[in-house]
Amino acid sequence: MTSKKIFAPQEITGILPPLLTPFDENEDLVEEVLRQEVRFMLSKGVHGLVPGGSAGEGNTLSTDELRKIVGVVCEEAAGRVPVVAGVIVNSTRQAIERARAVADLGVSALQITPVHYIYKNDDDAMIRHFRAIYDAVGIPIIIYNVIPWNYLSVELMLRMMREVPGVFGVKQSASDMKSMADLIQRCEPHQRIYAAIDALLYPTFALAAHGAISQILSAVPGPCVKLWNLVRSGDHVRALALHGRLLKMWNTIAGDNRLAVTKYTMSLQGVPVGNPRAPLTPASAAQRQAAARALAELLEDETFLKAA
């Protein structure tokens, strides 16, 4: 039975991996593997789960598929950690439809991108967009700031968190450490800023980010939880050492088909999530070999750090 436990926005912190969506050869959802993935993530000590995001191929999902995926994740999580549902669409109307589709499942928040097809929206249009979504469903919102041609300024995101009821956080992406640092410094104590800069988790944690929602968490959640814990405990020497291993891991993943390499990396850990939907290409033989080597080295490091 789906858990209806709702976590407050202030409780949504730490390592929040975007869940990979498992597909079979026909690109249909494999529910049992999704349940297995949730159990795997929870076994690694993650602090929340984010289905339907970019790493979950949310841009390719139908509304019915998103509802199914979010429902399975909420049911499997069973109230142990917050579930944040991703919404990646191209209009306010579509965003409200998606939000309503998951509203009764027990999600604690929504992660919503600005619209992503070609056009730039002015600040007032973005304010109206996010306000209309919250007015429709009353579920707290994290802004996913990732769309290059509809990139939101720090000033606008701070304004939205002040003016739009329910908008409590920002997932800052696009390798923009300056905006990340400004948001952390200028946000209110009850607001939350999440890192989505895969290669630089350590410095974002050191800057006091409230957590991370990022694709490298999808590939190697255990070491990311360890990094979070090391920084939180003030052990920056070991955190920096682990950062180096995580950076090497990310460098094997990063690329135009990074989702395929991420899925392959997860499959090496016993969760067969399959390939991404077409037209994304599967990981090449060279990518698979590099990812396997980096994963083995990283997990050896995790064992060392655990014993130290």
N, C-alpha and C positions, 0 to 999 in steps of 0.2 A: 504494500500500500504506500502511495506517495506520502512522504513526510511533509507536513505543513509548517514545520518550525521555520520561523523567519528570523534571521539575524539582523541586528541594527547595523546601519552603515558603518558606525565606528568599530564594529566587530569584524569588518571585512578587511583584514590585514594579512601580511605575510606572503607566502608562496601560493599563488592562485593559478595553476596551470591551465591554459586553454586546452580543452580536450580535443584530441584527434578523432575525426569521425571515421569509424571502420566501415569499409565498403567491400563487397564481394566483386567478382569479375564482371558483374552486370552493373556495378556502381550503385547497388542497393545497400541500405544500412544493414549491418550485422549486429543485431541487438545483443547477443551473448558476449561478443567481443567488447562492445561498449561497456557492458557491466564488468567484464574482466578488467578493462582499463581503469574504471573508477576504483575497483578494489585495489589494483596495483598502485594507483596514486595515493589512496588513503594509507596503504601499507608503508609508504615512504614519508608519511607525516605531513602531507600538504595541508594548507590552512583553508582551502576553498577550491572550487571547481568552476570552470568557465566553458560550458558547451556553446557551440554555435558561433564562435569567434572566427578570426581569419585562419588560424591553424586548424579549426574544425570545418573549414570550407563553407562557412556560413553564407558567403555570397552565392553559393551554388544550391543552397537548400530551399525547398518549398516551405511554405508555412506549415503544412502538415508534417513534413519531416522534422522541422525545428521543434514542433510541439512534441513529437514522439521522442526525439533525442533528449530534450530537457526533462520530459516526464520520467524517462528511464534513469537519468542521472540523479534527479531528486529522489526517486524511489531507492536507488542503490546507496546514495549518500545517507539516507535515513536520518537527516537532521544532525549529522555529526559535524558537518562543515557547511558554510554558506555556498549556495549555488547562484552564479551570476550568468544570466542568459544573454548571449550575443545577438545583436540586431544589426544587419548590414544590408541596407536597402536604399532606394533612390527617391523616396518622397515621404512626406509626413504621413500621408494616408497609409502607405505600406508599413511604415514603422509602427503606427498604431495598431494595424492588423496583426503584426507579429507580436507586439507586446500583449495584446488581448489574448492571443492564442496560448500564451504561457502564463497568464496572470493567475490562474487557479492551481498551479502545480507546486507552489512552494518556493519560488525563487526569491532571493533576498534583494536582488538588484538586477538592473539591465545594463549591459555595456553596448553603447550605441555610437556608431560612426556618423559623422556628417555624410550627406549624400555624396556619391563618388563618381557619378557619370558626367564628366567634362566640366560642369559649370561651377563657378565660385559663387557662394551665397554671401550677401552682406551680413553684418553683425546682427542687425535687427531681425533678419530672416532666420538666423540660427537661434536667436532667443525664442522666436515664435515656434520654431520647430520643436525644440526640446520642451518648451512649456506645454505645447499641445499634447505631446506624448505623455508627460507626467499627469496632466489633467485627465487624460483618458483612462489611465490605469492606476495611478497612485503608487507606482513602484519606484523606489529610489534609482537614480541614474548615474552611471559613470560615463563621461564623455571619452570616446576612443579617438584621440587626436592623431590620425595617421594618414589622412588623404592628402597627397602632395598639392593638388590644385584646389583643395578646399581646406587648407591648413588653418587652424584656429590660433590666433595670437594669445599670448599669456593674458593680456588685458581682457580679451573677450571671455576666456575661460574663467577668470576670477570674477568677472561681472556676472556670468551665468550662475556660478555657485552662490553669488550674493542674491541675485534677483529671481532665479527660477526655483520655485519650491521643488524639492526632491533631487535636484542636481547637487550631489555631494562630493564628487570626485572626478579626477582626470587620469586616464591612462595615457602617458606621454610617450610617444613613439618617434619615428623618423630620425633616430640617432641624434636627437637635439638635446644635448646635455645642458646647454644654457637655459632653455625653457624649463627643463626639468628642475634645475637648481632654483630658478626664479619662482616657480610654482610652489616648491617645498618651503621656500623662505617666506612667501607672501600669503599662503593659504591660512584660513582660520583653523583653530585647534580641532574643530569637529569635522573638518574636511579631510579628504584622503587623496594622496597623489601616488600613483602606481607607476613603476618603471616598466617600460617596454623597449629597452635598448639592450638587445641580447648580448652584445659584446662587452657591456659595461655594467653588469649587475653590481659588482663590488663597489665602484664609486657611487652609484646611485643609492645603495644601502648605506654607505658611509655618510652620504649627504642627508640621511634620515628619511628616505622614501618610506611610505607606509606599507609597501609591498611591491610585488611584481606580478604582471600578467603578460607573459612573453613566451615566444615559441621555444626557446631553449629549455624552459620549464617543462614543456610537453615532451621533450626528448629525454631529459635526464633529471627528473624531479628530485631524486634523492640528494645528489650533490648540491642542487640549488637550495634545498631545505637546510643542508649543512652550512652553506655559505651564509644564509640568513641568520642562522643561530650563532655562527662565529662572530659576525659583525655585531649582532645584538649583545653578545657577551663581552665585546671589546677586544677580542682576540684577532687583531688585524694582521699579525704575522702569518698565521695559518690561513686566514681569509684571503690574503693576497696570494699565497701559494696556490690555494684552490682556484682563485680567479684565473691564474695562468693556465691551469688545466681546462677550465671551462671555456676560456677563450680559444684554446686549441680545438676543443670539441666544436665550438660554434664555427670556427673557420672551415671545418670540414662540411658543415651544413649549409652555410651561407651561399646563396646563388639563386638564380632565377627559378630553379626547381627545389628550393630548400624544403618545401613541404614534403616532397617525396623522400628526401634524405632523412627528414625528421621521422617520417613514418617508418622508414627502414630501420632507423636507430631504435625506435620503440619495439619493432618486431624482434630485434636482437635480444631484447629483454623479456621475451616470452609473450608479448601481446601482439597478435598478428592483425594489425589494423589495415593492411592492404595498401594499395596505391591511391593517389589522389584522383579525383575525377578529371577526365579529359577536358581540355587539351594539355594539361600539365603532364610532363614526361616522367616516367619512373627514374629512380636513381640509377646512374650508370655504374658499370663494374668498378671503375676507378673511385667513384664517390662511395660506393659500398665498402670497398677495401679501406679507404681513408677513415670513414666513419667507424668501422669496426675497430681499427687500431686505436683511434682516439677514445672510443668508449672503454676499451679494455684498460687503457692507461688511466682514464678518469676514475673508473670504479676501483682500480688498485689504490689510487690516491684516497678515495673515500674510505676504504678499509683502513689505510694508514692513519687518516685523521681520526677515525672512530676510536682506534686503539691508542692514539697519542694522549 
